[in-house]
Amino acid sequence: MMNQTAIPGQPRTQDCADTMRLAERELAAFFGAVKELFGSKLAEASAKEWLRELEATDGLPSPLEWQTLTAKTSLWLANRVNASSVRMEFATT
């Protein structure tokens, strides 16, 4: 079903190539933002977590599910950054 072609009069389903482009774009945007804000090390760790979230999904995500996957990974990142800043705060006091 992933490589379906459009049938006149019916909505076109996403094919595998479309899905891969969406995934690449979503991950690249997320990686770039994390790298800019927090550096390469956290960007790489976040990308690995994003891929783990993808592996945990059933089938290929829809466009909205890509954003949900990124949001889950952002929450993971926020928890990691918060835990890190708390450790640094205690180390300096």
HELIX and SHEET records of a PDB file:
HELIX    1   1 CYS A   16  PHE A   38  1                                  23    
HELIX    2   2 SER A   40  ALA A   56  1                                  17    
HELIX    3   3 PRO A   63  THR A   92  1                                  30    
END                                                                             
